[in-house]
Amino acid sequence: MAVTVENKKDEEEYRRMTESPVFGLVLKLSVPTMFSMLITSIYNLADTYFVSSLGNSATSAVGVVYSIQSIIQAVGYGFGMGAQSLISRRLGEQKKEEADLYGTSGFVAAFLMGVLLMILGLADLPFLMHLFGATDTALPLACDYGFWILIGAPVFCSSFVLNNILRAEGRASFSMIGLCSGGILNIGLDALFIFGLRMGVAGAAIATMVSQIFSFLILLSFFVTKKSIVELRPLRTSRKPKDYLLIFRVGLPTVFRQSLGSVATTLLNIAVRPYGDAAMSAVSIANKIYMLLRSMLIGVGQGFQPVAGYNFGAKRYDRVRKAFNAAIFLGTLYGVTAAAVLFFFSGQIIGLFRRGDTEVIAIGGRMLRYLSMSLPFLGYSTFVNQLYQSLGFVAPATFLASCRQGIFFIPLILILPACIGLTGIQLTQAIADLLTVLVSVPFHVRMLKKYIPSSAQTE
């Protein structure tokens, strides 16, 4: 049985999420999440930008370690997105104690999983780096970078949960403050550690670790000072395995999405390795730029997800539909604009990272032009996936999450390079993205017909 809303702050937030105009609400929540994703991606790119001055081997080393970071993100976002979906729906149902339980338990589980990843990763780091596609020349640099990334894994994982809890309750601006503070610090520390203290690739990794700890402390402060709705209560940590399984199960689409991203990056590195460090550097840079642009679309989706979850829990299905439509409008507008910039200025964009390196610019620029073809449609498939996950439909959400960099990408990266060489590597992600869009259409139609009926259908 639903409990009453505990205080005025909770009641005001509940009314805002279930009664205020939907488009404005989605826009208001999307802007800080987009900005957060932008800053996060920029400081990931900052490592690549500063490290690129150390040579192609250093740049490719950062690209290799990105596979490790994707696994860490998979764990953190998995528990974070699982907790977020459950929390937003429980708050919509006015069951705050259950929201507190899922938030606290997700945080603890993510931290402990981060510790486990750190231990396993450091057990044989050179073997791990080679497994993820490092060339012989890049291997020592990849180990230097990967060591510090793994040391910070527990904090990285638990930060994702704090971030998603704040988004679940509609406090996207708090999340933005925490992420952006760490991102800005990272950029400054990159320059200091790499050039000022001459720490090389290891300096970039240490800068990332320090900035993530700083971001974690800021996010945690919102809970300690009780500015959040959800409370992290040690005594509310669940002792029931089924609660952790539920959090993980709901977050499973994100785990698949992020884990397959790591697999895709690894296979991409292995496929391009025979073409040398210049090609690896070009593909790594192009891939990160595309991930930055896609992260903005994910930010739009993370803005509409809590609105969808709250209103689905409150049985306001008309508002769930409107939230999805608002996300589609914003995402498509952004995608078309970003694709145009990417297509017409691809060479100049790659040149920012490897100025004067004509081989890297040619390879990377061509890959960006291919990727620009799928970018206008990428928001649609992303939001269909996020809609299923935010409403708790795990199986279809997991399938959709597996398409882009798993079901379609893996066969393509194994087949196309064998048929058309480097061009096949450059085309793989764009083709996989377009196929994912086509697959998403029937899932969208089914969701509208079966689970979120229009007002006319419910009358």
FIGU-353971 format. One record per residue (C-alpha): x, y, z. Coordinates in steps of 0.02 Angstrom, whole numbers, always signed. Layout:
N
<node c1="X" c2="Y" c3="Z"/>
...
% end
This chain:
459
<node c1="+0" c2="+0" c3="+0"/>
<node c1="+69" c2="+171" c3="-46"/>
<node c1="+130" c2="+280" c3="+96"/>
<node c1="+100" c2="+466" c3="+103"/>
<node c1="+230" c2="+588" c3="+40"/>
<node c1="+341" c2="+623" c3="+190"/>
<node c1="+372" c2="+809" c3="+180"/>
<node c1="+336" c2="+965" c3="+82"/>
<node c1="+493" c2="+950" c3="-25"/>
<node c1="+444" c2="+776" c3="-82"/>
<node c1="+265" c2="+831" c3="-118"/>
<node c1="+321" c2="+980" c3="-222"/>
<node c1="+438" c2="+870" c3="-324"/>
<node c1="+300" c2="+742" c3="-351"/>
<node c1="+182" c2="+876" c3="-416"/>
<node c1="+317" c2="+950" c3="-529"/>
<node c1="+354" c2="+781" c3="-608"/>
<node c1="+172" c2="+730" c3="-632"/>
<node c1="+82" c2="+894" c3="-667"/>
<node c1="+197" c2="+1025" c3="-746"/>
<node c1="+198" c2="+1043" c3="-938"/>
<node c1="+290" c2="+892" c3="-1008"/>
<node c1="+394" c2="+972" c3="-1147"/>
<node c1="+462" c2="+1107" c3="-1032"/>
<node c1="+498" c2="+977" c3="-897"/>
<node c1="+592" c2="+862" c3="-1016"/>
<node c1="+689" c2="+1010" c3="-1085"/>
<node c1="+730" c2="+1072" c3="-911"/>
<node c1="+795" c2="+901" c3="-858"/>
<node c1="+882" c2="+867" c3="-1024"/>
<node c1="+987" c2="+1026" c3="-1029"/>
<node c1="+1088" c2="+988" c3="-871"/>
<node c1="+1105" c2="+803" c3="-916"/>
<node c1="+1164" c2="+848" c3="-1092"/>
<node c1="+1286" c2="+971" c3="-1018"/>
<node c1="+1346" c2="+841" c3="-894"/>
<node c1="+1371" c2="+713" c3="-1033"/>
<node c1="+1460" c2="+844" c3="-1138"/>
<node c1="+1582" c2="+889" c3="-1000"/>
<node c1="+1611" c2="+705" c3="-959"/>
<node c1="+1648" c2="+667" c3="-1142"/>
<node c1="+1756" c2="+822" c3="-1159"/>
<node c1="+1869" c2="+771" c3="-1017"/>
<node c1="+1881" c2="+597" c3="-1094"/>
<node c1="+1930" c2="+684" c3="-1256"/>
<node c1="+2047" c2="+798" c3="-1158"/>
<node c1="+2153" c2="+646" c3="-1115"/>
<node c1="+2160" c2="+602" c3="-1300"/>
<node c1="+2196" c2="+782" c3="-1348"/>
<node c1="+2340" c2="+807" c3="-1227"/>
<node c1="+2409" c2="+631" c3="-1247"/>
<node c1="+2406" c2="+648" c3="-1437"/>
<node c1="+2553" c2="+768" c3="-1423"/>
<node c1="+2654" c2="+622" c3="-1356"/>
<node c1="+2635" c2="+523" c3="-1519"/>
<node c1="+2524" c2="+396" c3="-1603"/>
<node c1="+2574" c2="+255" c3="-1485"/>
<node c1="+2515" c2="+356" c3="-1336"/>
<node c1="+2351" c2="+400" c3="-1421"/>
<node c1="+2317" c2="+219" c3="-1466"/>
<node c1="+2359" c2="+168" c3="-1286"/>
<node c1="+2221" c2="+281" c3="-1220"/>
<node c1="+2102" c2="+204" c3="-1348"/>
<node c1="+2145" c2="+30" c3="-1285"/>
<node c1="+2115" c2="+75" c3="-1103"/>
<node c1="+1946" c2="+147" c3="-1152"/>
<node c1="+1887" c2="-34" c3="-1161"/>
<node c1="+1930" c2="-53" c3="-976"/>
<node c1="+1839" c2="+109" c3="-937"/>
<node c1="+1687" c2="+44" c3="-1031"/>
<node c1="+1682" c2="-109" c3="-918"/>
<node c1="+1694" c2="+1" c3="-763"/>
<node c1="+1555" c2="+110" c3="-833"/>
<node c1="+1452" c2="-45" c3="-870"/>
<node c1="+1455" c2="-95" c3="-687"/>
<node c1="+1426" c2="+81" c3="-621"/>
<node c1="+1291" c2="+127" c3="-744"/>
<node c1="+1213" c2="-46" c3="-728"/>
<node c1="+1180" c2="-25" c3="-542"/>
<node c1="+1148" c2="+161" c3="-567"/>
<node c1="+1018" c2="+141" c3="-705"/>
<node c1="+938" c2="-6" c3="-614"/>
<node c1="+921" c2="+100" c3="-457"/>
<node c1="+863" c2="+251" c3="-559"/>
<node c1="+722" c2="+157" c3="-644"/>
<node c1="+661" c2="+81" c3="-481"/>
<node c1="+678" c2="+245" c3="-384"/>
<node c1="+584" c2="+353" c3="-510"/>
<node c1="+439" c2="+229" c3="-518"/>
<node c1="+433" c2="+209" c3="-328"/>
<node c1="+432" c2="+398" c3="-304"/>
<node c1="+291" c2="+407" c3="-433"/>
<node c1="+197" c2="+278" c3="-326"/>
<node c1="+243" c2="+381" c3="-170"/>
<node c1="+344" c2="+238" c3="-92"/>
<node c1="+493" c2="+335" c3="-30"/>
<node c1="+562" c2="+204" c3="+91"/>
<node c1="+580" c2="+81" c3="-51"/>
<node c1="+667" c2="+216" c3="-154"/>
<node c1="+791" c2="+242" c3="-10"/>
<node c1="+823" c2="+55" c3="+0"/>
<node c1="+861" c2="+38" c3="-185"/>
<node c1="+971" c2="+192" c3="-185"/>
<node c1="+1075" c2="+138" c3="-36"/>
<node c1="+1091" c2="-43" c3="-93"/>
<node c1="+1139" c2="+6" c3="-270"/>
<node c1="+1274" c2="+122" c3="-205"/>
<node c1="+1351" c2="-11" c3="-92"/>
<node c1="+1344" c2="-146" c3="-226"/>
<node c1="+1428" c2="-34" c3="-356"/>
<node c1="+1571" c2="+11" c3="-238"/>
<node c1="+1606" c2="-171" c3="-196"/>
<node c1="+1600" c2="-221" c3="-379"/>
<node c1="+1724" c2="-82" c3="-416"/>
<node c1="+1843" c2="-156" c3="-288"/>
<node c1="+1827" c2="-326" c3="-371"/>
<node c1="+1864" c2="-252" c3="-544"/>
<node c1="+2017" c2="-164" c3="-475"/>
<node c1="+2087" c2="-325" c3="-400"/>
<node c1="+2054" c2="-430" c3="-555"/>
<node c1="+2121" c2="-298" c3="-675"/>
<node c1="+2284" c2="-269" c3="-582"/>
<node c1="+2318" c2="-456" c3="-565"/>
<node c1="+2398" c2="-465" c3="-740"/>
<node c1="+2390" c2="-293" c3="-820"/>
<node c1="+2506" c2="-322" c3="-971"/>
<node c1="+2406" c2="-476" c3="-1024"/>
<node c1="+2244" c2="-378" c3="-1006"/>
<node c1="+2307" c2="-232" c3="-1110"/>
<node c1="+2367" c2="-346" c3="-1249"/>
<node c1="+2202" c2="-438" c3="-1244"/>
<node c1="+2111" c2="-273" c3="-1274"/>
<node c1="+2212" c2="-237" c3="-1430"/>
<node c1="+2372" c2="-145" c3="-1378"/>
<node c1="+2514" c2="-151" c3="-1504"/>
<node c1="+2689" c2="-195" c3="-1441"/>
<node c1="+2740" c2="-12" c3="-1449"/>
<node c1="+2584" c2="+48" c3="-1357"/>
<node c1="+2582" c2="-89" c3="-1224"/>
<node c1="+2694" c2="-5" c3="-1092"/>
<node c1="+2597" c2="+158" c3="-1110"/>
<node c1="+2430" c2="+67" c3="-1099"/>
<node c1="+2489" c2="-15" c3="-936"/>
<node c1="+2541" c2="+154" c3="-865"/>
<node c1="+2371" c2="+228" c3="-905"/>
<node c1="+2268" c2="+75" c3="-858"/>
<node c1="+2347" c2="+55" c3="-685"/>
<node c1="+2277" c2="+219" c3="-619"/>
<node c1="+2108" c2="+196" c3="-703"/>
<node c1="+2089" c2="+28" c3="-613"/>
<node c1="+2144" c2="+103" c3="-446"/>
<node c1="+2000" c2="+225" c3="-460"/>
<node c1="+1871" c2="+93" c3="-511"/>
<node c1="+1777" c2="+85" c3="-342"/>
<node c1="+1749" c2="+273" c3="-342"/>
<node c1="+1705" c2="+276" c3="-527"/>
<node c1="+1571" c2="+142" c3="-506"/>
<node c1="+1489" c2="+217" c3="-352"/>
<node c1="+1490" c2="+392" c3="-429"/>
<node c1="+1380" c2="+331" c3="-570"/>
<node c1="+1251" c2="+272" c3="-444"/>
<node c1="+1248" c2="+439" c3="-351"/>
<node c1="+1230" c2="+528" c3="-516"/>
<node c1="+1084" c2="+419" c3="-571"/>
<node c1="+993" c2="+433" c3="-405"/>
<node c1="+993" c2="+623" c3="-421"/>
<node c1="+927" c2="+609" c3="-599"/>
<node c1="+793" c2="+485" c3="-545"/>
<node c1="+718" c2="+610" c3="-423"/>
<node c1="+724" c2="+753" c3="-549"/>
<node c1="+879" c2="+838" c3="-475"/>
<node c1="+976" c2="+842" c3="-638"/>
<node c1="+1056" c2="+1009" c3="-593"/>
<node c1="+1140" c2="+932" c3="-440"/>
<node c1="+1206" c2="+792" c3="-549"/>
<node c1="+1272" c2="+921" c3="-672"/>
<node c1="+1366" c2="+1015" c3="-537"/>
<node c1="+1455" c2="+858" c3="-478"/>
<node c1="+1503" c2="+794" c3="-650"/>
<node c1="+1552" c2="+962" c3="-723"/>
<node c1="+1661" c2="+1009" c3="-575"/>
<node c1="+1759" c2="+849" c3="-596"/>
<node c1="+1769" c2="+870" c3="-784"/>
<node c1="+1837" c2="+1047" c3="-777"/>
<node c1="+1965" c2="+994" c3="-646"/>
<node c1="+2018" c2="+849" c3="-757"/>
<node c1="+2058" c2="+963" c3="-903"/>
<node c1="+2167" c2="+1075" c3="-793"/>
<node c1="+2256" c2="+928" c3="-712"/>
<node c1="+2289" c2="+848" c3="-881"/>
<node c1="+2391" c2="+999" c3="-934"/>
<node c1="+2479" c2="+1009" c3="-765"/>
<node c1="+2525" c2="+825" c3="-747"/>
<node c1="+2568" c2="+787" c3="-930"/>
<node c1="+2667" c2="+944" c3="-970"/>
<node c1="+2702" c2="+1038" c3="-809"/>
<node c1="+2759" c2="+886" c3="-709"/>
<node c1="+2809" c2="+784" c3="-864"/>
<node c1="+2717" c2="+629" c3="-805"/>
<node c1="+2666" c2="+576" c3="-981"/>
<node c1="+2523" c2="+453" c3="-1007"/>
<node c1="+2518" c2="+407" c3="-822"/>
<node c1="+2486" c2="+591" c3="-783"/>
<node c1="+2329" c2="+589" c3="-890"/>
<node c1="+2263" c2="+439" c3="-795"/>
<node c1="+2304" c2="+514" c3="-625"/>
<node c1="+2214" c2="+673" c3="-678"/>
<node c1="+2060" c2="+570" c3="-721"/>
<node c1="+2065" c2="+476" c3="-556"/>
<node c1="+2087" c2="+633" c3="-449"/>
<node c1="+1946" c2="+725" c3="-540"/>
<node c1="+1830" c2="+576" c3="-521"/>
<node c1="+1862" c2="+572" c3="-333"/>
<node c1="+1825" c2="+759" c3="-326"/>
<node c1="+1663" c2="+734" c3="-423"/>
<node c1="+1615" c2="+589" c3="-309"/>
<node c1="+1637" c2="+697" c3="-153"/>
<node c1="+1528" c2="+836" c3="-224"/>
<node c1="+1390" c2="+714" c3="-272"/>
<node c1="+1399" c2="+632" c3="-101"/>
<node c1="+1385" c2="+802" c3="-16"/>
<node c1="+1207" c2="+824" c3="-85"/>
<node c1="+1156" c2="+667" c3="+9"/>
<node c1="+1252" c2="+708" c3="+169"/>
<node c1="+1174" c2="+882" c3="+178"/>
<node c1="+1000" c2="+809" c3="+140"/>
<node c1="+973" c2="+909" c3="-18"/>
<node c1="+917" c2="+752" c3="-107"/>
<node c1="+748" c2="+668" c3="-90"/>
<node c1="+820" c2="+493" c3="-83"/>
<node c1="+921" c2="+463" c3="+76"/>
<node c1="+1073" c2="+350" c3="+85"/>
<node c1="+1050" c2="+258" c3="+248"/>
<node c1="+1178" c2="+124" c3="+295"/>
<node c1="+1046" c2="+37" c3="+400"/>
<node c1="+932" c2="+31" c3="+247"/>
<node c1="+1058" c2="-72" c3="+148"/>
<node c1="+963" c2="-226" c3="+94"/>
<node c1="+1012" c2="-395" c3="+163"/>
<node c1="+905" c2="-484" c3="+35"/>
<node c1="+994" c2="-549" c3="-121"/>
<node c1="+832" c2="-528" c3="-220"/>
<node c1="+843" c2="-338" c3="-202"/>
<node c1="+1017" c2="-334" c3="-277"/>
<node c1="+963" c2="-453" c3="-414"/>
<node c1="+816" c2="-338" c3="-453"/>
<node c1="+928" c2="-183" c3="-463"/>
<node c1="+1051" c2="-276" c3="-573"/>
<node c1="+914" c2="-352" c3="-681"/>
<node c1="+833" c2="-184" c3="-715"/>
<node c1="+1005" c2="-112" c3="-752"/>
<node c1="+1050" c2="-260" c3="-863"/>
<node c1="+1018" c2="-167" c3="-1028"/>
<node c1="+1148" c2="-38" c3="-976"/>
<node c1="+1271" c2="-176" c3="-926"/>
<node c1="+1250" c2="-255" c3="-1098"/>
<node c1="+1261" c2="-87" c3="-1185"/>
<node c1="+1421" c2="-35" c3="-1097"/>
<node c1="+1501" c2="-208" c3="-1097"/>
<node c1="+1468" c2="-232" c3="-1281"/>
<node c1="+1541" c2="-58" c3="-1306"/>
<node c1="+1701" c2="-125" c3="-1228"/>
<node c1="+1695" c2="-281" c3="-1339"/>
<node c1="+1663" c2="-172" c3="-1493"/>
<node c1="+1809" c2="-57" c3="-1452"/>
<node c1="+1922" c2="-207" c3="-1425"/>
<node c1="+1872" c2="-287" c3="-1591"/>
<node c1="+1893" c2="-119" c3="-1676"/>
<node c1="+2069" c2="-104" c3="-1605"/>
<node c1="+2112" c2="-281" c3="-1659"/>
<node c1="+2042" c2="-252" c3="-1834"/>
<node c1="+2139" c2="-91" c3="-1860"/>
<node c1="+2301" c2="-151" c3="-1776"/>
<node c1="+2377" c2="-222" c3="-1937"/>
<node c1="+2365" c2="-48" c3="-2015"/>
<node c1="+2485" c2="+27" c3="-1886"/>
<node c1="+2481" c2="+158" c3="-1748"/>
<node c1="+2427" c2="+300" c3="-1865"/>
<node c1="+2269" c2="+208" c3="-1914"/>
<node c1="+2237" c2="+156" c3="-1733"/>
<node c1="+2259" c2="+336" c3="-1679"/>
<node c1="+2138" c2="+398" c3="-1814"/>
<node c1="+2003" c2="+270" c3="-1773"/>
<node c1="+2023" c2="+301" c3="-1586"/>
<node c1="+2001" c2="+489" c3="-1608"/>
<node c1="+1853" c2="+472" c3="-1727"/>
<node c1="+1770" c2="+346" c3="-1611"/>
<node c1="+1786" c2="+460" c3="-1460"/>
<node c1="+1718" c2="+610" c3="-1555"/>
<node c1="+1567" c2="+507" c3="-1608"/>
<node c1="+1544" c2="+446" c3="-1430"/>
<node c1="+1544" c2="+628" c3="-1372"/>
<node c1="+1406" c2="+670" c3="-1495"/>
<node c1="+1306" c2="+515" c3="-1450"/>
<node c1="+1326" c2="+553" c3="-1264"/>
<node c1="+1227" c2="+713" c3="-1292"/>
<node c1="+1083" c2="+608" c3="-1359"/>
<node c1="+1096" c2="+496" c3="-1207"/>
<node c1="+1086" c2="+656" c3="-1103"/>
<node c1="+919" c2="+699" c3="-1185"/>
<node c1="+859" c2="+523" c3="-1146"/>
<node c1="+914" c2="+536" c3="-966"/>
<node c1="+811" c2="+694" c3="-956"/>
<node c1="+651" c2="+608" c3="-1013"/>
<node c1="+679" c2="+443" c3="-919"/>
<node c1="+635" c2="+506" c3="-743"/>
<node c1="+482" c2="+595" c3="-814"/>
<node c1="+427" c2="+433" c3="-897"/>
<node c1="+463" c2="+330" c3="-741"/>
<node c1="+375" c2="+448" c3="-620"/>
<node c1="+219" c2="+459" c3="-728"/>
<node c1="+215" c2="+275" c3="-769"/>
<node c1="+217" c2="+241" c3="-582"/>
<node c1="+78" c2="+371" c3="-560"/>
<node c1="-19" c2="+291" c3="-706"/>
<node c1="-11" c2="+453" c3="-807"/>
<node c1="+17" c2="+365" c3="-972"/>
<node c1="-25" c2="+517" c3="-1077"/>
<node c1="+123" c2="+607" c3="-999"/>
<node c1="+238" c2="+459" c3="-1034"/>
<node c1="+195" c2="+473" c3="-1219"/>
<node c1="+221" c2="+660" c3="-1219"/>
<node c1="+390" c2="+641" c3="-1133"/>
<node c1="+448" c2="+518" c3="-1266"/>
<node c1="+388" c2="+631" c3="-1408"/>
<node c1="+477" c2="+780" c3="-1331"/>
<node c1="+639" c2="+679" c3="-1323"/>
<node c1="+620" c2="+627" c3="-1506"/>
<node c1="+597" c2="+808" c3="-1560"/>
<node c1="+748" c2="+870" c3="-1462"/>
<node c1="+857" c2="+722" c3="-1510"/>
<node c1="+819" c2="+732" c3="-1696"/>
<node c1="+849" c2="+920" c3="-1701"/>
<node c1="+1016" c2="+895" c3="-1616"/>
<node c1="+1063" c2="+744" c3="-1723"/>
<node c1="+1034" c2="+832" c3="-1889"/>
<node c1="+1135" c2="+984" c3="-1833"/>
<node c1="+1280" c2="+880" c3="-1765"/>
<node c1="+1283" c2="+770" c3="-1922"/>
<node c1="+1300" c2="+923" c3="-2034"/>
<node c1="+1448" c2="+989" c3="-1933"/>
<node c1="+1528" c2="+817" c3="-1930"/>
<node c1="+1510" c2="+791" c3="-2118"/>
<node c1="+1574" c2="+960" c3="-2177"/>
<node c1="+1713" c2="+986" c3="-2049"/>
<node c1="+1774" c2="+807" c3="-2018"/>
<node c1="+1953" c2="+841" c3="-2072"/>
<node c1="+1968" c2="+998" c3="-1968"/>
<node c1="+1898" c2="+909" c3="-1815"/>
<node c1="+2024" c2="+766" c3="-1827"/>
<node c1="+2160" c2="+894" c3="-1860"/>
<node c1="+2131" c2="+971" c3="-1689"/>
<node c1="+2205" c2="+812" c3="-1614"/>
<node c1="+2343" c2="+772" c3="-1740"/>
<node c1="+2383" c2="+936" c3="-1825"/>
<node c1="+2484" c2="+910" c3="-1983"/>
<node c1="+2472" c2="+720" c3="-1981"/>
<node c1="+2392" c2="+695" c3="-2152"/>
<node c1="+2373" c2="+505" c3="-2134"/>
<node c1="+2279" c2="+516" c3="-1970"/>
<node c1="+2171" c2="+660" c3="-2033"/>
<node c1="+2125" c2="+567" c3="-2193"/>
<node c1="+2079" c2="+404" c3="-2106"/>
<node c1="+1988" c2="+485" c3="-1960"/>
<node c1="+1899" c2="+614" c3="-2068"/>
<node c1="+1829" c2="+483" c3="-2184"/>
<node c1="+1765" c2="+381" c3="-2036"/>
<node c1="+1678" c2="+535" c3="-1964"/>
<node c1="+1589" c2="+568" c3="-2129"/>
<node c1="+1522" c2="+391" c3="-2130"/>
<node c1="+1464" c2="+408" c3="-1950"/>
<node c1="+1374" c2="+571" c3="-1988"/>
<node c1="+1254" c2="+474" c3="-2100"/>
<node c1="+1177" c2="+380" c3="-1954"/>
<node c1="+1183" c2="+519" c3="-1824"/>
<node c1="+1012" c2="+600" c3="-1864"/>
<node c1="+923" c2="+435" c3="-1829"/>
<node c1="+1023" c2="+382" c3="-1677"/>
<node c1="+912" c2="+474" c3="-1552"/>
<node c1="+760" c2="+372" c3="-1600"/>
<node c1="+838" c2="+201" c3="-1567"/>
<node c1="+921" c2="+266" c3="-1408"/>
<node c1="+757" c2="+332" c3="-1336"/>
<node c1="+656" c2="+176" c3="-1378"/>
<node c1="+785" c2="+75" c3="-1282"/>
<node c1="+786" c2="+198" c3="-1136"/>
<node c1="+595" c2="+199" c3="-1131"/>
<node c1="+587" c2="+11" c3="-1108"/>
<node c1="+721" c2="+16" c3="-974"/>
<node c1="+648" c2="+162" c3="-877"/>
<node c1="+479" c2="+72" c3="-867"/>
<node c1="+559" c2="-90" c3="-809"/>
<node c1="+539" c2="-200" c3="-965"/>
<node c1="+706" c2="-285" c3="-949"/>
<node c1="+706" c2="-418" c3="-1087"/>
<node c1="+663" c2="-305" c3="-1236"/>
<node c1="+773" c2="-165" c3="-1166"/>
<node c1="+919" c2="-285" c3="-1153"/>
<node c1="+892" c2="-347" c3="-1331"/>
<node c1="+887" c2="-170" c3="-1399"/>
<node c1="+1041" c2="-123" c3="-1297"/>
<node c1="+1133" c2="-271" c3="-1374"/>
<node c1="+1097" c2="-224" c3="-1554"/>
<node c1="+1206" c2="-74" c3="-1589"/>
<node c1="+1376" c2="-137" c3="-1530"/>
<node c1="+1338" c2="-321" c3="-1515"/>
<node c1="+1213" c2="-410" c3="-1626"/>
<node c1="+1252" c2="-300" c3="-1778"/>
<node c1="+1425" c2="-228" c3="-1741"/>
<node c1="+1517" c2="-390" c3="-1701"/>
<node c1="+1475" c2="-484" c3="-1863"/>
<node c1="+1506" c2="-327" c3="-1965"/>
<node c1="+1679" c2="-293" c3="-1890"/>
<node c1="+1727" c2="-474" c3="-1924"/>
<node c1="+1661" c2="-477" c3="-2103"/>
<node c1="+1681" c2="-302" c3="-2180"/>
<node c1="+1869" c2="-277" c3="-2151"/>
<node c1="+1902" c2="-447" c3="-2230"/>
<node c1="+1803" c2="-393" c3="-2383"/>
<node c1="+1846" c2="-208" c3="-2406"/>
<node c1="+1992" c2="-178" c3="-2288"/>
<node c1="+2007" c2="-14" c3="-2191"/>
<node c1="+1847" c2="+53" c3="-2270"/>
<node c1="+1752" c2="-89" c3="-2187"/>
<node c1="+1820" c2="-36" c3="-2018"/>
<node c1="+1767" c2="+144" c3="-2049"/>
<node c1="+1591" c2="+91" c3="-2104"/>
<node c1="+1550" c2="-37" c3="-1970"/>
<node c1="+1477" c2="+73" c3="-1833"/>
<node c1="+1372" c2="+179" c3="-1952"/>
<node c1="+1292" c2="+24" c3="-2030"/>
<node c1="+1262" c2="-55" c3="-1859"/>
<node c1="+1177" c2="+105" c3="-1800"/>
<node c1="+1059" c2="+112" c3="-1949"/>
<node c1="+1010" c2="-71" c3="-1928"/>
<node c1="+973" c2="-37" c3="-1744"/>
<node c1="+856" c2="+104" c3="-1793"/>
<node c1="+757" c2="-13" c3="-1907"/>
<node c1="+742" c2="-145" c3="-1771"/>
<node c1="+680" c2="-14" c3="-1645"/>
<node c1="+524" c2="+31" c3="-1746"/>
<node c1="+417" c2="-122" c3="-1707"/>
<node c1="+468" c2="-113" c3="-1523"/>
<node c1="+409" c2="+68" c3="-1517"/>
<node c1="+243" c2="+23" c3="-1596"/>
<node c1="+217" c2="-122" c3="-1475"/>
<node c1="+255" c2="-11" c3="-1324"/>
<node c1="+127" c2="+118" c3="-1378"/>
<node c1="-9" c2="-10" c3="-1411"/>
<node c1="+13" c2="-123" c3="-1261"/>
<node c1="+90" c2="-29" c3="-1115"/>
<node c1="+62" c2="+159" c3="-1130"/>
<node c1="-112" c2="+179" c3="-1205"/>
<node c1="-171" c2="+349" c3="-1263"/>
<node c1="-309" c2="+437" c3="-1169"/>
<node c1="-431" c2="+384" c3="-1305"/>
<node c1="-385" c2="+200" c3="-1278"/>
<node c1="-409" c2="+210" c3="-1090"/>
<node c1="-578" c2="+296" c3="-1094"/>
% end
